[in-house]
Amino acid sequence: MRFANANVGAVMGAFLLFSPIDTSLAKERTPPLIWNVPYSLSVFVGRQDVLGEVSDRLRKDNVLAIVGTPGVGKTHLALRYAREHAGDYQIIWFFDCARDINEQFLEFASRINELQGTPKKLPRNSVQVIVYVNDFLRRTDKKWLIIFDGFNEYQVEHFMPEHHGVSGKHTIITSNLQNWRVNMPLKKLSREESIELLKKKIKQPLDRRELDRLAESQSDYPLSLVLAAANLNNAEGLAVDQLIAKTGRFHIDALPASILMLTERLRKHNPAYYDLLSFLSLIGHSKIDRELINLVEVAGLKDDEFGKALGTLVDFSLIEKIEDGSQVFYGLHQTVQDLIRQEMTKEQKAKAVQIGLRASSKLLNREIKDVANLFEKQPTYVDHLLTLFTRMEEDGNVAETLSGKIKILYYLYYYKRDYEQAAKLTDEISLHTSTLGDQSMELARFYNILGAMRFMKSTLADAVAETQKARKILANIDGEEARRELVLLLTNNLGYYYLFQGDLASAVGCLNEAEKWLPDMNDAEYQGSFYFLKTQLMIDEGQFDDAMKNLEKIFALTKDNTPLADIFVFADILKAEILIKSQAEQGRVYQAAREAYEKAKRVFGTEDHEMVARSRIILESANAYAGKSCSVEALKKSILILDDFFGGEGKNRRQAFAYKVVGDILTQQQAYPQALEAYEKAEAIYNKLLANKAVDDVSALCASLVLLGAKMDRNGIISQYFNLQIEHFGFKHPRTHELVSYLDANNIKIPG
């Protein structure tokens, strides 16, 4: 999530971006146990009284919002406070609210995980990560400071940790908004502070009278003072009076004059440098990786000249350089970035867009797995690309952005599993799919993902319809990439939708079609997806021994590949399910179910994930089968997690299976009326979803209801579900034989 309106005075306030970097904190004192404050500054003038007020207000209220106009120095002040009080806290974490805050919470959670010394897989769901972080901050006895920089929305409660009046647990917010419950308006510099700043920034010597006049003309406003100094430093022979005459007396809308003077000088003397700056104004304003800049192609700028170009832009105070160990980043003040875009002509914007397109093509014109690996290593690239695409679309360049957006969507959905951000991006892309070619790979990928999202939150029919669109497109595209995409679609998506509808014939058709291409694909993930679908089909057909043999092929593929084994955690769950249905030895069943549950928790890092909920359902089923203690409450919680994941009750066969397990446990506990209610809920879901009832789950439900009817001495229930078993599965089905034997042994008349 990137916050709306974060563009105004966001991450880097005042003259923060235009000052040399001082990394001396580590030399002066030991940093906190967790510390990500991006940099500290060698240029900081005055404001000691304000820093004292911040300290006093935090001791009193624990939370403080530093508010003021863009560029007045809010971020600078917050970071200075963090630097000066580093010894007072064990944890200090800085959130840049102009960037994806969910990604930053995940990074923070990882550091917390390391600190606790019990590393585990963290949840990928953004809400669960935030809950994990804030729960730790609430419980820990360590003192902490959290900074939300550029938080220009009032809905902060979702993100902010709880304090409950505990001393040493503090939150600072910087914002342009004024009406926070506990806020501190930040005013401009005093005249003496302004003069001190100008002395530090201006290279040429000026007398006190000139400095005072210049400070007055800029109304002691930090950002304007820095830009004024940059103009004097980079315009030979420019006098203070001339600068004042050109820029006029400061007010917030007069900033363009100062920036225009700098950019005009670039256009005149270093046009290629200006083109680079124009591109930088189109992407995210903070944490711009030097490697990303290296991908940029600017006419008239050779590869070995980029360092000089960037140095000039830093000298002009239009960008800043940030060195973090071996990594180099660049950034622009958000206000400066916005003004640069506003001042660009139509032709200049078009040139910047072309530079952006070439850079994004270099990043995205590669195999989707390679794109995903790149984003995993450089998560800020997603933010930069989406910002670039948004700004291109604002200028009418919609068609050029869609291919890149779809690759990012593919990464968000299949690799990062950020369904919330993927859903938002899907909505954006849906508005413009008509601009894509009818037979393009990108359109096929989009329909495939759209089908997957419909499967999660809509209906199976909708999921099938969207995925069939992708299938038809891919069938008409030649080449290995299209075939790989088709196999993944058939085995991971469409085949499953048919399976969950009970349309086994169509699912088998998908499997057979995928099998034609599989021998050409030496890829364990694709082969594993194929075997998994085949295993599930065998289970539905009651072929448990064959299903287990097929499942072993997946375990062989993932044996020495831990990441792939984690991806196929559902194979472990399925193994336990097969053992239960095939009535294997109780100890073996329980061990497999317990191992699957523990693995799912490790992989997904939370009890609230759909896959963990599913593994918990299997575990409770195994407990019941093995005669161990069972928890109906745990099952009900798992059902609620499935309801949330699938967008409502009764949307997926897994929900029906869960109710069947509840019924089994309640039957074991002799709570027969409640068991009947749970079974009937399962039946209602199957009736709603399945076009064909001849799947093993329905047979198992019929058998459970017949046995329940016998225990309740309800001949009507026995007759209804025994006849339903015969209707869908016949007399030769193994479970029919078991029911006949049970009824005969208990002297119960077999329905005829």
Rosetta blueprint (number, residue, H / E / L):
1 M L
2 R L
3 F L
4 A L
5 N L
6 A L
7 N L
8 V L
9 G L
10 A L
11 V L
12 M L
13 G L
14 A L
15 F L
16 L H
17 L H
18 F H
19 S L
20 P L
21 I E
22 D E
23 T L
24 S L
25 L H
26 A H
27 K H
28 E H
29 R L
30 T L
31 P L
32 P L
33 L L
34 I E
35 W E
36 N L
37 V L
38 P L
39 Y L
40 S E
41 L E
42 S L
43 V L
44 F L
45 V L
46 G L
47 R L
48 Q H
49 D H
50 V H
51 L H
52 G H
53 E H
54 V H
55 S H
56 D H
57 R H
58 L H
59 R H
60 K H
61 D H
62 N L
63 V E
64 L E
65 A E
66 I E
67 V E
68 G L
69 T L
70 P L
71 G L
72 V L
73 G L
74 K H
75 T H
76 H H
77 L H
78 A H
79 L H
80 R H
81 Y H
82 A H
83 R H
84 E H
85 H L
86 A H
87 G H
88 D H
89 Y L
90 Q L
91 I E
92 I E
93 W E
94 F E
95 F E
96 D E
97 C L
98 A L
99 R L
100 D L
101 I H
102 N H
103 E H
104 Q H
105 F H
106 L H
107 E H
108 F H
109 A H
110 S H
111 R H
112 I H
113 N H
114 E H
115 L H
116 Q H
117 G L
118 T L
119 P L
120 K L
121 K L
122 L L
123 P L
124 R L
125 N L
126 S H
127 V H
128 Q H
129 V H
130 I H
131 V H
132 Y H
133 V H
134 N H
135 D H
136 F H
137 L H
138 R H
139 R H
140 T L
141 D L
142 K L
143 K L
144 W E
145 L E
146 I E
147 I E
148 F E
149 D E
150 G L
151 F L
152 N L
153 E L
154 Y L
155 Q L
156 V L
157 E L
158 H L
159 F L
160 M L
161 P L
162 E L
163 H L
164 H L
165 G L
166 V L
167 S L
168 G L
169 K E
170 H E
171 T E
172 I E
173 I E
174 T E
175 S E
176 N L
177 L L
178 Q L
179 N L
180 W L
181 R L
182 V L
183 N E
184 M E
185 P E
186 L L
187 K L
188 K L
189 L L
190 S L
191 R H
192 E H
193 E H
194 S H
195 I H
196 E H
197 L H
198 L H
199 K H
200 K H
201 K H
202 I L
203 K L
204 Q L
205 P L
206 L L
207 D L
208 R H
209 R H
210 E H
211 L H
212 D H
213 R H
214 L H
215 A H
216 E H
217 S H
218 Q L
219 S L
220 D L
221 Y L
222 P H
223 L H
224 S H
225 L H
226 V H
227 L H
228 A H
229 A H
230 A H
231 N H
232 L H
233 N H
234 N H
235 A L
236 E L
237 G L
238 L L
239 A L
240 V H
241 D H
242 Q H
243 L H
244 I H
245 A H
246 K H
247 T H
248 G L
249 R L
250 F L
251 H L
252 I H
253 D H
254 A H
255 L H
256 P H
257 A H
258 S H
259 I H
260 L H
261 M H
262 L H
263 T H
264 E H
265 R H
266 L H
267 R H
268 K H
269 H H
270 N L
271 P H
272 A H
273 Y H
274 Y H
275 D H
276 L H
277 L H
278 S H
279 F H
280 L H
281 S L
282 L L
283 I L
284 G L
285 H L
286 S L
287 K L
288 I E
289 D E
290 R H
291 E H
292 L H
293 I H
294 N H
295 L L
296 V L
297 E L
298 V E
299 A L
300 G L
301 L E
302 K L
303 D H
304 D H
305 E H
306 F H
307 G H
308 K H
309 A H
310 L H
311 G H
312 T H
313 L H
314 V H
315 D H
316 F L
317 S L
318 L L
319 I L
320 E E
321 K E
322 I E
323 E E
324 D E
325 G L
326 S L
327 Q E
328 V E
329 F E
330 Y E
331 G E
332 L L
333 H L
334 Q H
335 T H
336 V H
337 Q H
338 D H
339 L H
340 I H
341 R H
342 Q H
343 E H
344 M L
345 T L
346 K H
347 E H
348 Q H
349 K H
350 A H
351 K H
352 A H
353 V H
354 Q H
355 I H
356 G H
357 L H
358 R H
359 A H
360 S H
361 S H
362 K H
363 L H
364 L H
365 N L
366 R L
367 E L
368 I H
369 K H
370 D H
371 V H
372 A H
373 N H
374 L H
375 F H
376 E H
377 K H
378 Q L
379 P L
380 T H
381 Y H
382 V H
383 D H
384 H H
385 L H
386 L H
387 T H
388 L H
389 F H
390 T H
391 R H
392 M H
393 E H
394 E H
395 D L
396 G L
397 N L
398 V L
399 A H
400 E H
401 T H
402 L H
403 S H
404 G H
405 K H
406 I H
407 K H
408 I H
409 L H
410 Y H
411 Y H
412 L H
413 Y H
414 Y H
415 Y H
416 K L
417 R L
418 D L
419 Y H
420 E H
421 Q H
422 A H
423 A H
424 K H
425 L H
426 T H
427 D H
428 E H
429 I H
430 S H
431 L L
432 H L
433 T H
434 S H
435 T H
436 L L
437 G L
438 D L
439 Q L
440 S L
441 M H
442 E H
443 L H
444 A H
445 R H
446 F H
447 Y H
448 N H
449 I H
450 L H
451 G H
452 A H
453 M H
454 R H
455 F H
456 M H
457 K H
458 S L
459 T L
460 L H
461 A H
462 D H
463 A H
464 V H
465 A H
466 E H
467 T H
468 Q H
469 K H
470 A H
471 R H
472 K H
473 I H
474 L H
475 A H
476 N L
477 I L
478 D L
479 G L
480 E H
481 E H
482 A H
483 R H
484 R H
485 E H
486 L H
487 V H
488 L H
489 L H
490 L H
491 T H
492 N H
493 N H
494 L H
495 G H
496 Y H
497 Y H
498 Y H
499 L H
500 F H
501 Q H
502 G L
503 D L
504 L H
505 A H
506 S H
507 A H
508 V H
509 G H
510 C H
511 L H
512 N H
513 E H
514 A H
515 E H
516 K H
517 W H
518 L H
519 P H
520 D H
521 M L
522 N L
523 D L
524 A H
525 E H
526 Y H
527 Q H
528 G H
529 S H
530 F H
531 Y H
532 F H
533 L H
534 K H
535 T H
536 Q H
537 L H
538 M H
539 I H
540 D H
541 E L
542 G L
543 Q L
544 F H
545 D H
546 D H
547 A H
548 M H
549 K H
550 N H
551 L H
552 E H
553 K H
554 I H
555 F H
556 A H
557 L H
558 T H
559 K L
560 D L
561 N L
562 T H
563 P H
564 L H
565 A H
566 D H
567 I H
568 F L
569 V H
570 F H
571 A H
572 D H
573 I H
574 L H
575 K H
576 A H
577 E H
578 I H
579 L H
580 I H
581 K H
582 S L
583 Q L
584 A L
585 E L
586 Q H
587 G H
588 R H
589 V H
590 Y H
591 Q H
592 A H
593 A H
594 R H
595 E H
596 A H
597 Y H
598 E H
599 K H
600 A H
601 K H
602 R H
603 V H
604 F H
605 G L
606 T L
607 E L
608 D L
609 H L
610 E H
611 M H
612 V H
613 A H
614 R H
615 S H
616 R H
617 I H
618 I H
619 L H
620 E H
621 S H
622 A H
623 N H
624 A H
625 Y H
626 A L
627 G L
628 K L
629 S L
630 C L
631 S L
632 V H
633 E H
634 A H
635 L H
636 K H
637 K H
638 S H
639 I H
640 L H
641 I H
642 L H
643 D H
644 D H
645 F H
646 F L
647 G L
648 G L
649 E L
650 G L
651 K L
652 N L
653 R H
654 R H
655 Q H
656 A H
657 F H
658 A H
659 Y H
660 K H
661 V H
662 V H
663 G H
664 D H
665 I H
666 L H
667 T H
668 Q H
669 Q L
670 Q L
671 A L
672 Y H
673 P H
674 Q H
675 A H
676 L H
677 E H
678 A H
679 Y H
680 E H
681 K H
682 A H
683 E H
684 A H
685 I H
686 Y H
687 N H
688 K H
689 L H
690 L L
691 A L
692 N L
693 K L
694 A L
695 V L
696 D H
697 D H
698 V H
699 S H
700 A H
701 L H
702 C H
703 A H
704 S H
705 L H
706 V H
707 L H
708 L H
709 G H
710 A H
711 K H
712 M H
713 D L
714 R L
715 N H
716 G H
717 I H
718 I H
719 S H
720 Q H
721 Y H
722 F H
723 N H
724 L H
725 Q H
726 I H
727 E H
728 H H
729 F H
730 G L
731 F L
732 K L
733 H L
734 P H
735 R H
736 T H
737 H H
738 E H
739 L H
740 V H
741 S H
742 Y H
743 L H
744 D H
745 A H
746 N L
747 N L
748 I L
749 K L
750 I L
751 P L
752 G L
